[in-house]
Amino acid sequence: MRVTRATVEAVAGLTARWFGAVEDGTVLSAVGVWPLLAFLADGADRAARAELAEAVGLSADRAAPAARELLEALRALRGFDAALGLWTDRTLELRAEWESGLPADTHGVLTGNESTDRGALDAWAQKRTGGLLDRMPVALTEDTELVLASALALRTEWLRPFEEWPVTPEQGPWQDRTLLGLRRESSLLDRVAVADTPEGSVTELRVLGTNGIDVRVLLGEERMTPAGVLRAGVDVLLGRHPSVNGTRLPFGDVGPGLRVRRVRRVNPQPPTLEVTTVAYDMTAHHDLLARHRLFGLTAARDSTRAHFPGISGSPLAIGSARQSATARFGALGFRAAAVTAFAAFAAFAAFAGGMPERRYVTTTVEADFDRPFGFLAVHRTSRLVLAAGWVTEPVPHPEYEDEDEYAHIEDATHT
């Protein structure tokens, strides 16, 4: 996967900044937003161009080539599907230079019939995410001139599956709730690590997938905010803060949810990493215009003037920018998808209508994720962040008449 370090850091930076505005459970994908912002920056001028370039983290001249490189790399990634879509009104003429910079076979037509267009866009979103999401998150009106969208879907199976087990935390926000717990043991102590960061101490568990996509589970100190934990996780991912892995940790309580102790065994055994976490299945919807400064859209949403002369000679302003995202973490693997869409309106028409907004002693490392935590889905070698989230509502353990039946629960990622 060939993606420049600058692009990896730019996507990670947008992820961290986005989580700066998050206070509750959610899932999001900055890599779904980033190439769209880059293509818009390429066609923008004046304030809109400067703001979009700042959000992208690259100059506007470099943004579109970097976005094309990123999309090509994502399409080549095992277990990952990426698509870009462009739909325009029949009367809208695009600048040939801008359109030629988009991936091939991306251009469709808006009929002007809201029901027809909505059906076509929703069908595209469903197809491109393998059914994980079934709607295009975009506001359509009779003044919609252009829709630019991305769809991403990723899947991986764990190299070593978890066992499902009922878990009832004894304290914290999930106290006394019976949750669908996931447990496993491993002799690979380096799968867990602790980092001391300016945000606070963070425990990181790496769950490896079979196709080079991993999920990093992040538990911070109880005083830390979701944004603080995810920022720290991104910085550790990019090597900005050192971490100490399980093979080098001292005995005792060494990090959030992490304890190293001596355990007596009947037979001699190697050191063991014992992990307990929970399954989750979550979906979130984001209005990007509600955070227009974060995404460089403050000027671009002003419908009193044109902002994208490099895209079309027709006056355009951004009237809708949204993302829908979902993530499922279960005993056998991980699934995630995101659809992001920007809608541009005829600038002056949009203004007139208003704007939408025992015996043997061994070492055991115990890692318990029994309260809200963050996660990063990451491409292993490039360290590109593909999806991120904050888990506040894990999957409850199913209730059965025969309690022994929990051993036969089908993993949520294989529905």
Secondary structure as GFF3:
##gff-version 3
##sequence-region A 1 415
A	DSSP	alpha_helix	5	19	.	.	.	ID=ss1
A	DSSP	beta_strand	26	28	.	.	.	ID=ss2
A	DSSP	alpha_helix	30	43	.	.	.	ID=ss3
A	DSSP	alpha_helix	46	56	.	.	.	ID=ss4
A	DSSP	alpha_helix	60	75	.	.	.	ID=ss5
A	DSSP	beta_strand	80	89	.	.	.	ID=ss6
A	DSSP	alpha_helix	96	100	.	.	.	ID=ss7
A	DSSP	beta_strand	107	110	.	.	.	ID=ss8
A	DSSP	alpha_helix	114	128	.	.	.	ID=ss9
A	DSSP	beta_strand	144	157	.	.	.	ID=ss10
A	DSSP	beta_strand	163	167	.	.	.	ID=ss11
A	DSSP	beta_strand	179	186	.	.	.	ID=ss12
A	DSSP	three_ten_helix	189	191	.	.	.	ID=ss13
A	DSSP	beta_strand	192	197	.	.	.	ID=ss14
A	DSSP	beta_strand	200	208	.	.	.	ID=ss15
A	DSSP	beta_strand	213	220	.	.	.	ID=ss16
A	DSSP	alpha_helix	226	237	.	.	.	ID=ss17
A	DSSP	beta_strand	243	245	.	.	.	ID=ss18
A	DSSP	three_ten_helix	246	248	.	.	.	ID=ss19
A	DSSP	beta_strand	252	255	.	.	.	ID=ss20
A	DSSP	beta_strand	258	265	.	.	.	ID=ss21
A	DSSP	beta_strand	272	278	.	.	.	ID=ss22
A	DSSP	beta_strand	280	287	.	.	.	ID=ss23
A	DSSP	three_ten_helix	288	291	.	.	.	ID=ss24
A	DSSP	beta_strand	316	329	.	.	.	ID=ss25
A	DSSP	beta_strand	333	346	.	.	.	ID=ss26
A	DSSP	alpha_helix	347	353	.	.	.	ID=ss27
A	DSSP	beta_strand	360	368	.	.	.	ID=ss28
A	DSSP	beta_strand	373	379	.	.	.	ID=ss29
A	DSSP	beta_strand	385	391	.	.	.	ID=ss30
A	DSSP	three_ten_helix	403	408	.	.	.	ID=ss31
A	DSSP	three_ten_helix	412	414	.	.	.	ID=ss32
###
